[in-house]
Amino acid sequence: MSTPFSQRELRDAFGLFATGVTVVTAVRPDGEPVGVTANSFSSVSLQPPLLLWCLAAGSGSVGAFAPGAPFAVHILSHQQRELALHFARRSAEKFEVDRHWRSRPHPPQLADSLCRFDCSVHAVHEGGDHLIVVGEVLAIARVPGAPLAFHAGRFGTFSADRDVGPVDVWHDLQDQWY
Ligand SMILES: Cc1cc2nc3c(=O)[nH]c(=O)nc-3n(C[C@H](O)[C@H](O)[C@H](O)COP(=O)(O)O)c2cc1C
């Protein structure tokens, strides 16, 4: 299909949407752990509790995300930039097993992430050159801290506007939406 923009232009435009950064971990059927840095994470539903992220269809990790398979989504803290880069590599050996995978045979759990969602694959949808992995959230583990953010190809963190004060914008607005 011909488009009025190049793939590079599309990628750069998508990158203008500032996001957090996650690492998604799981275990392939052959028992190998997988870990993928992903910023395509999104919340989906509260009841039932669902989230999603998108995985490149050509990734060597695809086999770990069959329906019903367990996986974990880690929201990274600002201190975990190196971890984000580590799990963005195309490498079969992203895990130093003893350091990162004490939770064996469950998906690897990365220490010190802001939040870990323990999930099972609810559905996998085709989405062009990516798969949309929808997960049911089974458990949540949180620690306080500042998030790692990603915008226009650069890492940073979030800084709240000072003039607004400690208002919970989400809770204030949701009464108007629903
Ligand atoms: C900030 C950032 C966000 C990324 N987001 C995604 C994503 O949402 N989905 C994806 O498939 N790859 C994403 N990637 C690339 C993957 O992390 C990388 O291709 C993957 O780790 C390769 O793993 P594999 O060898 O298991 O395929 C991202 C990379 C970075 C640096």
The ligand as an ORCA input file, in Angstrom:
! r2SCAN-3c Opt
* xyz 0 1
  C      12.116      2.305     24.145
  C      11.883      1.053     23.338
  C      10.590      0.602     23.133
  C      10.346     -0.568     22.398
  N       9.056     -0.988     22.255
  C       8.813     -2.138     21.581
  C       7.480     -2.642     21.497
  O       6.533     -2.061     22.007
  N       7.280     -3.810     20.836
  C       8.324     -4.503     20.257
  O       8.073     -5.560     19.666
  N       9.592     -4.044     20.331
  C       9.865     -2.893     20.986
  N      11.151     -2.440     21.103
  C      12.247     -3.229     20.476
  C      12.486     -4.515     21.275
  O      12.825     -4.245     22.622
  C      13.574     -5.396     20.645
  O      13.371     -5.499     19.276
  C      13.477     -6.781     21.263
  O      14.028     -6.763     22.563
  C      14.104     -7.857     20.443
  O      13.877     -9.046     21.165
  P      13.728    -10.465     20.461
  O      15.138    -10.838     20.092
  O      13.127    -11.358     21.487
  O      12.844    -10.243     19.281
  C      11.431     -1.284     21.826
  C      12.747     -0.822     22.032
  C      12.967      0.337     22.783
  C      14.392      0.808     23.015
*
